Amino acid sequence: MFRILTVLFFAVVFLLIDYYVFQAVLVISRDWSSPWKNLVRYGYWVPTVLSMAALAWWAFDNPYRYSASFRNWVLTLLITTYFSKLFAVLILFVDDVRRGVLTAWSHIRPTPQDLPGTPISRSDFLSKTALVAAGLPLGAFAYGIISGAHDYHVKRQTVYLPNLPKSFDGITIGQVSDIHSGSFWNKTAVKGGVEMFLAEKPDVIFFTGDLVNNETSEVNNYLPVFEKLRAPLGVFSTTGNHDYGDYRSWNTKADKARNFQDLINAHKQMGFRILMNEHEFLEESGDKLAVIGIENWGAIARFPKYGKLDRAHNGTGEAAVKLLLSHDPSHWDAQVRTEYPDIDVMFAGHTHGFQFGVEIGGFKWSPSQYIYKQWAGLYQKGRQYLYVNRGFGYLAYPGRVGIPPELTLLTLKRG
C-alpha cells in the first residue's frame, strides 16, 4: 500500500508539472496551422502517458521480475524528463508573477497606449525560453549517457605521512568504488576502464563497496571483467549500502541472507580479499601497514550501520600506518576522527559526486556538497586524511555530467 500511495503522489506531481508546462506549448503554437498545432499539442502528452504507464507498472507489478537494466532505463526516463521540465516551470512561474503584477497595476493606473510595431510579447518570449530551458538539461543528460558514463579519469594524489616506514615509501594505492554493476549498459567501455586502471600498475588495490544496486545476480556477467583487477600486494574490498539487498523486497529473510552470501562469494571469486569488520597486514622488510575494512557505516539519513570498527581495529597496534576502507565518508567525522586518531587514511566512496556538477581547476561544485561535507577528493584534518572516490559506475541515471567516473591513484610518501 505504501508503494502505491508513493507512486500516486508522484503521478499527481508529474501531471501538475505537465499541465503547467503545457501552457507554454499552447502559447507558442497558437498561430500555427492546424496540422502542426495538433501534432505538437497532442504529441506533448505522449511522454506523459508513457510516464503514467511506467508509474502504474511500478505500483501494481513487481519490478524486480525484470532486469536491473530495464528498471534503470525506466527510472532514468522519468527522472530526466521531469527534472528538465522543472527548469521550464521556474521560468513560467516568473511569467505568472509578472502577469499578476501587471494585472494588479492595471487597476491602479490606466494602461498606456501601445507602442508602434509588433514586438514579441514578453509572455510569448518567456514561454519559448521555458521550453528551451527544459531542452538544455535534457540535452546535457543525453550527452552524459552517451559520453560521460564511461569517460574514465585517473585522479592522482600524494599523501605525506611522517610515520610511514621506509619500506613503504612511495607505495601506490589504486582505489575503485561504487561499481554498481546492475546499471551498466556498455560492457566494452567497462572493460576499457579496467584496462586503463591496470595500466597504472598500482601496488595494491582497494575497492570500497557497492558492487551491485539491489541483488548479487547483477554482477554475474561482469565477474570475468573485474576478476582481472590484480596488484602485487593484493586487492582488498569491503561492502557498501547497496550490497545488502536492503532496497528491494524479498520473499523470505533466507533469500535476502543467501543473496548477501552470494555477494561475499562474488568478491572472493574475483580474487578480492573482502574485509568484513577485520584487518590484514601488508608486510615488507619487517615493516607493517594495517588494511582495515568494515561493513557499511553511515551517519546520514537511514543508511545502515553494519560496520564494527572496534572489532576491525583491534590487534592493529603493531602497524606503523593504518588504512581504513569504509564506504560512507560521513563515517570519518562521526566516528573515525573522534575515536580512532591513529587511523591515518580512510578511503570512501558512496556519493558519486551526485554524477552531476562542475570541476574546473581548483573549483568544484555538486549538489552532493549540500548533503555530504566530504564528497569528492582528498580531505585533511590534523594528521588524518580522507579520500572520497567519485565512483566507477552510476546509479539510477546511467550517465555523468561534469563529474566523470574515477580511477584513483594515491601515493604514500614519508614526510
C-alpha positions as CSV (number, residue, x, y, z in Angstrom):
1,M,0.0,0.0,0.0
2,F,2.8,2.4,0.8
3,R,4.3,1.8,-2.6
4,I,1.0,2.5,-4.3
5,L,0.5,5.8,-2.3
6,T,4.0,6.9,-3.1
7,V,3.6,6.3,-6.8
8,L,0.2,8.0,-6.7
9,F,1.8,11.1,-5.1
10,F,4.4,11.2,-7.9
11,A,1.8,10.8,-10.5
12,V,-0.1,13.8,-9.3
13,V,3.0,15.9,-9.1
14,F,4.1,14.9,-12.6
15,L,0.7,15.7,-14.0
16,L,0.7,19.1,-12.4
17,I,4.2,19.8,-13.9
18,D,3.0,18.6,-17.4
19,Y,-0.1,20.8,-17.2
20,Y,1.9,23.8,-16.2
21,V,4.5,23.4,-19.0
22,F,1.7,22.7,-21.5
23,Q,0.6,26.3,-21.1
24,A,3.8,27.3,-22.8
25,V,3.1,24.9,-25.6
26,L,-0.3,26.4,-26.1
27,V,1.2,29.9,-26.3
28,I,3.9,29.2,-28.9
29,S,1.7,27.1,-31.1
30,R,-1.4,29.3,-31.1
31,D,-0.6,30.9,-34.5
32,W,0.5,27.7,-36.2
33,S,-1.5,25.9,-38.9
34,S,-3.9,23.2,-37.6
35,P,-1.9,20.1,-38.6
36,W,1.3,21.3,-36.9
37,K,-0.6,22.7,-33.9
38,N,-2.4,19.5,-33.3
39,L,0.7,17.4,-33.8
40,V,2.6,19.4,-31.2
41,R,-0.2,19.7,-28.7
42,Y,-1.3,16.1,-28.8
43,G,2.3,14.8,-29.1
44,Y,3.3,16.7,-26.0
45,W,1.2,14.3,-23.9
46,V,2.7,11.1,-25.4
47,P,5.6,11.1,-22.9
48,T,3.1,11.8,-20.1
49,V,1.0,8.7,-21.0
50,L,4.2,6.6,-21.1
51,S,5.3,8.0,-17.7
52,M,1.9,7.3,-16.1
53,A,2.1,3.7,-17.5
54,A,5.6,3.3,-16.0
55,L,4.4,4.5,-12.6
56,A,1.4,2.2,-12.8
57,W,3.8,-0.7,-13.6
58,W,5.9,0.2,-10.7
59,A,2.9,0.3,-8.3
60,F,1.0,-2.8,-9.4
61,D,3.6,-5.1,-10.7
62,N,6.8,-6.5,-9.2
63,P,9.5,-4.5,-11.0
64,Y,12.2,-6.9,-9.7
65,R,10.8,-9.6,-12.0
66,Y,12.5,-7.6,-14.8
67,S,16.2,-7.0,-15.4
68,A,18.0,-4.3,-13.5
69,S,18.9,-2.6,-16.8
70,F,15.2,-2.3,-17.8
71,R,14.3,-0.8,-14.4
72,N,17.2,1.7,-14.6
73,W,16.1,2.9,-18.0
74,V,12.5,3.4,-16.9
75,L,13.7,5.3,-13.9
76,T,16.1,7.4,-16.0
77,L,13.4,8.4,-18.4
78,L,11.2,9.6,-15.6
79,I,13.9,11.5,-13.8
80,T,15.4,13.2,-16.8
81,T,12.0,14.1,-18.3
82,Y,10.6,15.8,-15.2
83,F,13.8,17.2,-13.8
84,S,14.2,19.0,-17.2
85,K,10.6,20.3,-17.1
86,L,11.3,21.8,-13.7
87,F,13.5,24.4,-15.4
88,A,10.6,25.3,-17.6
89,V,8.3,25.5,-14.5
90,L,10.6,28.0,-12.9
91,I,10.6,30.4,-15.9
92,L,6.9,30.1,-16.4
93,F,6.4,30.9,-12.7
94,V,8.3,34.1,-13.3
95,D,6.0,34.9,-16.2
96,D,2.9,34.2,-14.0
97,V,4.3,36.6,-11.3
98,R,4.9,39.2,-14.0
99,R,1.4,39.0,-15.3
100,G,0.0,39.0,-11.8
101,V,1.8,42.2,-11.0
102,L,0.7,43.9,-14.3
103,T,-2.9,42.9,-13.6
104,A,-2.7,44.4,-10.2
105,W,-1.0,47.5,-11.5
106,S,-3.7,48.0,-14.2
107,H,-6.2,48.6,-11.5
108,I,-4.1,51.3,-10.1
109,R,-3.1,53.2,-13.2
110,P,-4.6,53.1,-16.7
111,T,-2.7,51.1,-19.3
112,P,-0.6,53.3,-21.6
113,Q,-1.1,53.4,-25.4
114,D,0.6,50.5,-27.3
115,L,3.9,51.5,-28.9
116,P,4.1,51.2,-32.7
117,G,5.2,47.9,-34.3
118,T,4.6,44.4,-33.2
119,P,7.3,43.3,-30.9
120,I,7.2,39.8,-29.4
121,S,5.2,39.8,-26.2
122,R,7.1,39.0,-23.1
123,S,4.7,36.2,-22.3
124,D,5.5,34.6,-25.7
125,F,9.2,35.1,-25.2
126,L,9.2,33.6,-21.7
127,S,7.1,30.6,-23.0
128,K,9.8,29.9,-25.6
129,T,12.5,30.5,-23.1
130,A,10.9,28.0,-20.8
131,L,10.8,25.3,-23.4
132,V,14.4,25.9,-24.4
133,A,15.4,25.8,-20.7
134,A,13.8,22.4,-20.4
135,G,15.6,21.2,-23.5
136,L,19.1,22.2,-22.3
137,P,19.3,19.9,-19.3
138,L,17.6,17.1,-21.4
139,G,20.4,17.5,-23.9
140,A,23.0,17.5,-21.1
141,F,21.6,14.4,-19.7
142,A,21.7,12.7,-23.1
143,Y,25.3,13.7,-23.5
144,G,26.1,12.4,-20.0
145,I,24.7,9.0,-21.0
146,I,26.4,8.8,-24.4
147,S,29.8,10.2,-23.5
148,G,30.0,10.9,-19.7
149,A,29.1,7.5,-18.3
150,H,32.4,5.8,-19.3
151,D,34.7,8.8,-19.6
152,Y,37.1,7.4,-17.0
153,H,39.6,9.8,-15.4
154,V,42.6,8.9,-13.4
155,K,42.9,11.1,-10.3
156,R,46.4,11.3,-8.7
157,Q,47.1,12.3,-5.1
158,T,50.1,12.2,-2.8
159,V,49.8,12.0,1.0
160,Y,52.7,12.6,3.2
161,L,52.8,10.6,6.4
162,P,55.6,11.1,9.0
163,N,55.2,7.7,10.4
164,L,55.3,5.8,7.1
165,P,58.1,3.1,7.2
166,K,60.8,3.4,4.6
167,S,59.9,0.0,3.1
168,F,56.5,1.5,2.0
169,D,57.8,4.9,1.0
170,G,56.2,5.6,-2.4
171,I,53.6,2.8,-2.3
172,T,50.8,3.4,-4.8
173,I,47.3,2.6,-3.8
174,G,44.7,2.2,-6.5
175,Q,41.1,2.8,-5.4
176,V,37.9,1.8,-7.2
177,S,34.5,2.4,-5.7
178,D,30.8,2.2,-6.4
179,I,30.9,-0.2,-9.4
180,H,27.1,-0.6,-9.4
181,S,27.2,-3.4,-12.0
182,G,23.4,-3.5,-12.3
183,S,23.4,-0.2,-14.1
184,F,26.0,-1.0,-16.8
185,W,24.9,-0.9,-20.4
186,N,28.2,-0.9,-22.3
187,K,30.4,-3.9,-21.3
188,T,33.1,-2.9,-23.8
189,A,33.5,0.5,-22.2
190,V,33.6,-1.1,-18.7
191,K,36.5,-3.4,-19.9
192,G,38.3,-0.3,-21.2
193,G,38.0,1.3,-17.7
194,V,39.5,-1.7,-16.0
195,E,42.3,-1.9,-18.6
196,M,43.1,1.8,-18.1
197,F,43.3,1.2,-14.3
198,L,45.6,-1.8,-14.7
199,A,47.9,0.1,-17.0
200,E,48.7,2.4,-14.0
201,K,50.2,-0.6,-12.2
202,P,49.2,0.2,-8.6
203,D,51.0,-1.7,-5.8
204,V,47.7,-2.6,-4.0
205,I,44.0,-2.1,-4.9
206,F,41.2,-1.0,-2.7
207,F,37.5,-1.5,-3.6
208,T,35.3,0.5,-1.2
209,G,31.8,-1.0,-1.8
210,D,28.6,-1.0,-3.8
211,L,29.4,-3.8,-6.2
212,V,25.7,-4.0,-7.2
213,N,22.5,-2.0,-7.0
214,N,20.0,-4.4,-5.4
215,E,20.9,-8.0,-5.9
216,T,24.1,-10.0,-6.4
217,S,22.9,-11.6,-9.8
218,E,23.6,-8.1,-11.4
219,V,27.3,-8.7,-11.3
220,N,27.4,-12.2,-12.8
221,N,28.1,-11.0,-16.3
222,Y,30.9,-8.8,-15.1
223,L,32.8,-11.2,-12.9
224,P,35.2,-12.0,-15.7
225,V,35.8,-8.3,-16.2
226,F,36.6,-7.3,-12.6
227,E,38.5,-10.5,-11.7
228,K,41.3,-9.1,-13.9
229,L,41.9,-6.5,-11.2
230,R,45.2,-7.6,-9.7
231,A,48.1,-5.9,-7.8
232,P,51.4,-7.2,-6.3
233,L,50.2,-6.6,-2.7
234,G,46.7,-7.8,-3.3
235,V,43.1,-6.5,-3.8
236,F,41.1,-5.6,-0.7
237,S,37.4,-4.8,-0.6
238,T,34.5,-4.0,1.6
239,T,30.7,-3.6,1.3
240,G,28.5,-0.6,0.6
241,N,24.9,0.2,1.5
242,H,23.6,-1.2,-1.8
243,D,25.3,-4.6,-1.3
244,Y,22.9,-5.9,1.3
245,G,19.7,-6.1,-0.7
246,D,18.0,-3.5,1.5
247,Y,16.4,-1.6,-1.4
248,R,14.2,-4.4,-2.8
249,S,11.6,-6.7,-1.4
250,W,12.5,-10.4,-0.7
251,N,10.1,-13.4,-0.4
252,T,11.9,-14.5,2.8
253,K,14.7,-13.4,5.1
254,A,16.6,-16.5,4.0
255,D,16.5,-15.3,0.4
256,K,18.0,-12.0,1.4
257,A,20.7,-13.7,3.5
258,R,21.5,-16.0,0.6
259,N,21.8,-13.0,-1.7
260,F,24.3,-11.4,0.6
261,Q,26.3,-14.5,1.0
262,D,26.4,-14.7,-2.8
263,L,27.8,-11.2,-2.8
264,I,30.6,-12.2,-0.5
265,N,31.4,-15.2,-2.7
266,A,31.4,-12.9,-5.7
267,H,34.2,-10.8,-4.1
268,K,36.2,-14.0,-3.4
269,Q,35.6,-15.3,-7.0
270,M,37.1,-12.1,-8.3
271,G,40.1,-12.6,-6.1
272,F,39.2,-9.7,-3.7
273,R,40.1,-10.1,-0.1
274,I,36.8,-8.9,1.4
275,L,37.3,-7.4,4.9
276,M,34.1,-7.8,7.0
277,N,35.0,-5.8,10.1
278,E,38.5,-7.2,10.1
279,H,42.0,-6.3,9.1
280,E,45.0,-7.6,7.2
281,F,48.7,-6.6,7.3
282,L,50.9,-5.6,4.4
283,E,54.4,-6.6,5.3
284,E,57.7,-5.5,3.7
285,S,61.2,-6.0,5.3
286,G,59.7,-6.3,8.7
287,D,57.5,-3.2,8.4
288,K,53.7,-3.4,8.6
289,L,50.8,-1.4,7.3
290,A,47.3,-2.4,8.5
291,V,44.5,-2.5,6.0
292,I,41.2,-2.2,8.0
293,G,37.9,-2.9,6.3
294,I,34.4,-2.5,7.8
295,E,30.9,-3.1,6.5
296,N,28.8,-0.1,5.7
297,W,28.5,2.6,8.4
298,G,26.6,5.8,7.5
299,A,25.9,8.8,9.8
300,I,23.4,10.5,7.4
301,A,19.8,9.6,6.8
302,R,18.9,6.0,7.3
303,F,22.0,4.4,5.8
304,P,22.8,1.3,7.8
305,K,25.5,1.0,10.5
306,Y,26.6,-2.6,9.9
307,G,30.3,-1.7,10.4
308,K,32.1,-2.6,13.6
309,L,35.3,-0.6,13.6
310,D,36.2,-1.6,17.2
311,R,36.4,-5.2,16.1
312,A,38.3,-4.5,12.9
313,H,40.7,-2.1,14.6
314,N,41.5,-4.5,17.5
315,G,45.0,-6.0,17.0
316,T,46.4,-3.4,14.7
317,G,48.7,-1.7,17.2
318,E,51.9,-3.2,15.7
319,A,51.3,-1.4,12.4
320,A,53.1,1.9,11.8
321,V,50.3,3.1,9.5
322,K,46.6,2.2,9.5
323,L,44.5,2.5,6.3
324,L,40.7,2.2,6.6
325,L,38.2,1.1,3.9
326,S,34.8,2.4,4.8
327,H,32.2,3.1,2.1
328,D,30.4,6.1,3.5
329,P,32.5,9.3,4.0
330,S,30.2,10.5,6.8
331,H,31.8,7.8,8.9
332,W,35.1,9.9,9.1
333,D,33.7,12.8,11.1
334,A,31.2,10.8,13.0
335,Q,33.5,8.1,14.4
336,V,36.9,7.7,12.8
337,R,38.4,11.1,13.7
338,T,36.8,11.3,17.2
339,E,37.5,7.7,18.4
340,Y,40.4,6.4,16.2
341,P,43.1,9.2,15.8
342,D,45.7,6.5,14.9
343,I,43.9,5.8,11.6
344,D,46.0,7.7,9.1
345,V,44.0,7.5,5.9
346,M,40.4,6.5,5.2
347,F,39.2,5.5,1.8
348,A,35.5,6.0,0.9
349,G,33.1,6.4,-2.0
350,H,29.3,6.4,-1.9
351,T,28.5,10.0,-3.0
352,H,29.3,9.6,-6.8
353,G,29.7,13.3,-6.7
354,F,26.0,13.2,-7.4
355,Q,27.1,12.3,-11.0
356,F,26.4,15.9,-11.7
357,G,28.5,19.0,-11.1
358,V,31.4,21.3,-12.1
359,E,35.1,20.8,-11.6
360,I,37.4,23.4,-13.1
361,G,40.9,23.8,-11.8
362,G,40.6,24.1,-8.0
363,F,36.9,24.9,-8.1
364,K,34.3,22.1,-7.6
365,W,30.6,22.2,-7.1
366,S,27.9,19.5,-6.9
367,P,24.5,19.2,-5.2
368,S,26.3,16.4,-3.2
369,Q,28.0,19.0,-1.1
370,Y,24.7,20.1,0.5
371,I,24.4,16.6,1.9
372,Y,28.0,15.5,2.5
373,K,30.7,17.7,4.0
374,Q,33.3,15.5,2.3
375,W,32.0,14.4,-1.1
376,A,34.9,14.1,-3.6
377,G,38.7,14.1,-3.4
378,L,41.2,14.5,-0.6
379,Y,40.4,16.0,2.8
380,Q,42.7,16.5,5.8
381,K,42.2,17.4,9.4
382,G,45.2,17.3,11.6
383,R,47.3,14.3,10.8
384,Q,44.4,12.3,9.4
385,Y,43.3,12.1,5.8
386,L,40.1,11.0,3.9
387,Y,39.9,10.3,0.2
388,V,36.4,10.1,-1.4
389,N,36.4,8.4,-4.7
390,R,33.8,9.7,-7.2
391,G,32.8,6.2,-8.3
392,F,33.4,3.9,-11.2
393,G,29.8,3.3,-12.1
394,Y,26.5,5.1,-11.8
395,L,23.1,4.6,-10.2
396,A,19.6,5.5,-11.4
397,Y,20.7,7.9,-14.1
398,P,23.1,5.9,-16.3
399,G,25.4,8.8,-17.0
400,R,27.5,11.6,-15.6
401,V,27.6,15.3,-16.3
402,G,30.7,17.2,-15.2
403,I,31.7,14.5,-12.6
404,P,33.4,11.7,-14.6
405,P,33.9,8.2,-13.3
406,E,37.1,8.0,-11.3
407,L,40.1,5.7,-11.0
408,T,42.2,6.8,-8.0
409,L,46.0,6.5,-7.6
410,L,47.1,7.7,-4.2
411,T,50.8,7.6,-3.3
412,L,52.0,7.5,0.2
413,K,55.3,9.3,0.9
414,R,57.4,9.8,4.1
415,G,57.3,13.4,5.2
